[in-house]
Amino acid sequence: MLVTPLALGLVLVAAVTDVRRHKIYNWNTYPGMLAAVWLNALGDLVARWSSVDRAWLTRLGWIGTWSSLFGLLLCGLLMVVCFALFKIGGGDVKLLAMVGALLGPESGLEALLWTFVVGAAGALIVLVWRVGPWGLLLRVARPFCRGPAREPDAPPVPLFLAPSALAAVVIVQFSLVDRLPAW
């Protein structure tokens, strides 16, 4: 599996820079997108002009040029919508578009959804840690008890999507959800 170490390495670099500097750099995402499309185009050429078995290429992570491009566009466009509606950065958009290009449309979309699930869970944990469970409960119940009293806004909880994307790529690539026991 050639694609898995490449995806994990690129997303790991983005996660480190996101946590340390609050930035996901273009020097990480753009070459990752190009590498994904280039590797899949190379796989298409090898499959077409040689006697290499397509199953062997699939085990290496080959999804095909069109799947790579469709994953890039699907995840990229969904993240552009999120960029327009929510407060996420442009680096997050490019990072998850890169993940879509590396994993294809199905696995890329699954990784995108897992990214938001893991990110939301992490943000909730940070919020409960900062405010406390009783403080959070009081803030939620206060408008219903006394009316809309205005308090100073709490500092925003940072949402680091790159570490969440790293967890999502691990979940998707190693099929960790399939290994969970049935309830």
NORHU-V735914 format. One record per residue. N is the residue number from 1. RES is the residue in three letters. PSI is psi in radians with two decimals (none if undefined). BURIAL is 1 if it has 9 or more other ideal C-beta (glycine too) atoms within 8 Angstrom, else 0. Layout:
# NORHU-V735914
n=<N,N>
res=<RES,RES>
psi=<PSI,PSI>
burial=<BURIAL,BURIAL>
This chain:
# NORHU-V735914
n=<1,2,3,4,5,6,7,8,9,10,11,12,13,14,15,16,17,18,19,20,21,22,23,24,25,26,27,28,29,30,31,32,33,34,35,36,37,38,39,40,41,42,43,44,45,46,47,48,49,50,51,52,53,54,55,56,57,58,59,60,61,62,63,64,65,66,67,68,69,70,71,72,73,74,75,76,77,78,79,80,81,82,83,84,85,86,87,88,89,90,91,92,93,94,95,96,97,98,99,100,101,102,103,104,105,106,107,108,109,110,111,112,113,114,115,116,117,118,119,120,121,122,123,124,125,126,127,128,129,130,131,132,133,134,135,136,137,138,139,140,141,142,143,144,145,146,147,148,149,150,151,152,153,154,155,156,157,158,159,160,161,162,163,164,165,166,167,168,169,170,171,172,173,174,175,176,177,178,179,180,181,182,183>
res=<MET,LEU,VAL,THR,PRO,LEU,ALA,LEU,GLY,LEU,VAL,LEU,VAL,ALA,ALA,VAL,THR,ASP,VAL,ARG,ARG,HIS,LYS,ILE,TYR,ASN,TRP,ASN,THR,TYR,PRO,GLY,MET,LEU,ALA,ALA,VAL,TRP,LEU,ASN,ALA,LEU,GLY,ASP,LEU,VAL,ALA,ARG,TRP,SER,SER,VAL,ASP,ARG,ALA,TRP,LEU,THR,ARG,LEU,GLY,TRP,ILE,GLY,THR,TRP,SER,SER,LEU,PHE,GLY,LEU,LEU,LEU,CYS,GLY,LEU,LEU,MET,VAL,VAL,CYS,PHE,ALA,LEU,PHE,LYS,ILE,GLY,GLY,GLY,ASP,VAL,LYS,LEU,LEU,ALA,MET,VAL,GLY,ALA,LEU,LEU,GLY,PRO,GLU,SER,GLY,LEU,GLU,ALA,LEU,LEU,TRP,THR,PHE,VAL,VAL,GLY,ALA,ALA,GLY,ALA,LEU,ILE,VAL,LEU,VAL,TRP,ARG,VAL,GLY,PRO,TRP,GLY,LEU,LEU,LEU,ARG,VAL,ALA,ARG,PRO,PHE,CYS,ARG,GLY,PRO,ALA,ARG,GLU,PRO,ASP,ALA,PRO,PRO,VAL,PRO,LEU,PHE,LEU,ALA,PRO,SER,ALA,LEU,ALA,ALA,VAL,VAL,ILE,VAL,GLN,PHE,SER,LEU,VAL,ASP,ARG,LEU,PRO,ALA,TRP>
psi=<1.67,-0.58,-0.63,-0.87,-0.61,-0.82,-0.79,-0.71,-0.81,-0.74,-0.55,-0.76,-0.76,-0.67,-0.72,-0.80,-0.54,-0.74,-0.73,-0.77,0.00,0.63,2.52,2.02,2.58,-0.54,-0.20,-0.76,-0.78,-0.81,-0.55,-0.73,-0.80,-0.72,-0.69,-0.85,-0.70,-0.79,-0.67,-0.60,-0.69,-0.72,-0.67,-0.77,-0.76,-0.74,-0.59,-0.72,0.10,3.10,0.38,2.38,2.33,-0.52,-0.63,-0.74,-0.68,-0.67,-0.49,-0.19,0.14,2.23,-0.18,2.63,-0.78,-0.64,-0.67,-0.79,-0.69,-0.67,-0.72,-0.83,-0.75,-0.93,-0.66,-0.79,-0.69,-0.65,-0.53,-0.68,-0.77,-0.65,-0.69,-0.56,-0.53,3.01,1.39,2.80,2.86,-0.51,-0.62,-0.68,-0.87,-0.63,-0.83,-0.42,-0.69,-0.73,-0.73,-0.68,-0.61,-0.67,-0.28,3.02,-0.75,-0.97,-0.56,-0.75,-0.69,-0.74,-0.67,-0.79,-0.73,-0.58,-0.79,-0.61,-0.85,-0.71,-0.74,-0.70,-0.73,-0.72,-0.66,-0.69,-0.79,-0.71,-0.79,-0.64,-0.75,-0.78,-0.51,2.64,-0.68,-0.70,-0.69,-0.74,-0.72,-0.69,-0.60,-0.68,-0.40,-0.78,-0.47,-0.39,-0.83,-0.14,3.13,1.24,2.38,2.15,2.78,2.46,2.45,2.68,2.50,2.59,2.15,2.41,1.77,1.85,-0.43,-0.80,-0.59,-0.66,-0.63,-0.81,-0.68,-0.72,-0.69,-0.78,-0.79,-0.81,-0.52,0.20,0.83,-0.49,-0.62,-0.36,-0.05,2.52,2.59,2.42,none>
burial=<0,0,1,1,0,1,1,1,0,1,1,1,1,1,1,0,1,1,0,0,0,0,0,1,1,0,0,1,1,1,0,1,1,0,1,1,1,0,1,1,1,0,1,1,0,1,1,0,0,0,0,0,0,0,0,0,1,1,0,1,1,1,1,1,1,0,1,1,1,1,1,1,1,1,1,1,0,1,1,1,0,1,1,0,0,0,0,1,0,0,1,1,1,1,1,1,1,1,1,1,1,1,1,1,1,0,1,1,1,1,1,1,1,1,1,1,1,1,1,0,0,1,1,0,0,1,1,1,0,0,1,0,0,0,0,1,0,0,1,0,0,1,0,0,0,0,0,0,0,0,0,0,0,0,0,0,0,0,0,1,1,1,1,1,1,1,1,1,1,1,1,1,1,0,0,0,0,0,0,0,0,0,0>
